[in-house]
């Protein structure tokens, strides 16, 4: 397996829990779902990946979509209004 580098952005509660808005990282993850699970362990997120939307290169994608080295990935949790 080959490591890939991604620029990852976080929004709302994910950003608050991670303590950062974005980061660049190297990983073996090949899908947004794998990447989310890795990051959830690292940042201790409590959200289930099934309620989070993934965006790759500014386009919403399925969590099982293939990632490529250099992709810009964003994770967007559900938004609550009030």
C-alpha positions as CSV (number, residue, x, y, z in Angstrom):
1,X,0.0,0.0,0.0
2,X,1.1,3.5,-0.7
3,X,0.7,6.5,1.5
4,X,-1.3,9.4,0.2
5,X,-1.3,13.0,1.3
6,X,-4.6,14.9,1.8
7,X,-5.6,18.4,2.8
8,X,-8.5,17.8,5.2
9,X,-11.0,20.5,6.5
10,X,-13.4,20.1,9.4
11,X,-16.7,21.9,10.0
12,X,-18.9,22.7,13.0
13,X,-18.6,20.1,15.9
14,X,-15.8,18.2,14.1
15,X,-13.7,21.4,14.0
16,X,-14.5,22.1,17.6
17,X,-13.6,18.6,18.8
18,X,-10.4,18.4,16.7
19,X,-9.3,21.9,17.9
20,X,-8.3,22.8,14.3
21,X,-10.1,23.8,11.1
22,X,-7.8,21.9,8.7
23,X,-4.7,19.8,8.5
24,X,-2.5,18.1,5.9
25,X,-1.8,14.4,6.6
26,X,-0.3,11.3,5.2
27,X,-2.4,8.1,5.4
28,X,-3.1,4.7,3.9
29,X,-6.8,5.5,3.8
30,X,-8.3,5.0,0.3
31,X,-11.9,6.2,0.9
32,X,-13.5,9.1,2.9
33,X,-15.0,6.4,5.2
34,X,-11.5,5.0,6.0
35,X,-10.1,8.5,6.5
36,X,-13.0,9.5,8.7
37,X,-12.6,6.5,10.9
38,X,-8.8,7.2,11.3
39,X,-9.5,10.8,12.1
40,X,-12.3,9.9,14.5
41,X,-9.9,7.8,16.5
42,X,-7.2,10.5,16.5
43,X,-9.5,13.4,17.4
44,X,-11.9,11.3,19.6
45,X,-15.0,12.2,17.5
46,X,-18.3,10.7,18.7
47,X,-20.3,11.2,15.5
48,X,-21.2,8.2,13.5
49,X,-19.7,8.3,9.9
50,X,-23.2,7.6,8.5
51,X,-24.4,11.1,9.5
52,X,-21.4,13.0,8.1
53,X,-21.1,14.2,4.5
54,X,-17.8,14.0,2.7
55,X,-16.7,16.4,0.0
56,X,-13.7,15.7,-2.2
57,X,-12.3,18.6,-4.3
58,X,-15.4,20.7,-3.5
59,X,-17.9,18.0,-4.6
60,X,-20.1,15.9,-2.4
61,X,-19.2,12.2,-2.7
62,X,-20.2,8.8,-1.3
63,X,-18.1,7.8,1.7
64,X,-17.0,4.7,-0.3
65,X,-15.6,6.8,-3.1
66,X,-11.9,6.4,-4.1
67,X,-9.4,9.0,-2.9
68,X,-6.3,10.1,-4.8
69,X,-3.1,11.6,-3.5
70,X,-3.5,15.3,-3.2
71,X,-7.3,15.4,-2.8
72,X,-8.9,18.1,-0.7
73,X,-11.3,16.4,1.7
74,X,-13.9,18.0,3.9
75,X,-16.1,16.4,6.5
76,X,-19.4,18.1,7.2
77,X,-21.6,17.0,10.1
78,X,-25.3,17.5,10.3
79,X,-26.2,21.1,11.0
80,X,-28.7,21.9,13.7
81,X,-30.7,25.1,13.7
82,X,-32.1,27.1,16.5
